[in-house]
Amino acid sequence: MGKSHTNNGGKMHIKVFTYSKNEKDTKKIINELLKNELQYIKEIEYKQFEPYWKFDDMFKTKLEVQFNEAFTQNEFARFLEKISDKWTDYGDSVLASDTTEGCNYIKEGVGLIEIFFN
């Protein structure tokens, strides 16, 4: 990632497409994504759960995660590395997908994740 995406804490908007068929299974996958960051998370607010219209086995979820001040740029970089080995930086967001060329690893159950910065 070229530039700093965190200012020690702050809110991130996350859009994630998971290989799941319901809200319960989707939350399990998202909890697995966030479990190592719990000490940095102030609040998680789920904004949207819905089946993804293109695929029967995929769910689309939008959430906001409020991180505390201890969540530094280095912590953010480690967070991304735990999710996927290949990220595309769009400036105001980063995206990882299991269909991205060169992607060798993405967290189990995740098809695509995009993280937006305020």
WOJO-V601385 format. One record per run of one state. SS is the DSSP state (@ for helix, = for strand, . for the rest). FROM is the first residue (numbers start at 1). LEN is the number of residues. If there is no record, write none. Layout:
# WOJO-V601385
[[SS & FROM & LEN] [SS & FROM & LEN]]
This chain:
# WOJO-V601385
[[. & 1 & 9] [= & 10 & 9] [. & 19 & 4] [@ & 23 & 18] [= & 41 & 11] [. & 52 & 7] [= & 59 & 9] [. & 68 & 5] [@ & 73 & 11] [= & 84 & 1] [. & 85 & 3] [= & 88 & 2] [. & 90 & 3] [= & 93 & 5] [. & 98 & 8] [= & 106 & 1] [. & 107 & 3] [= & 110 & 8] [. & 118 & 1]]
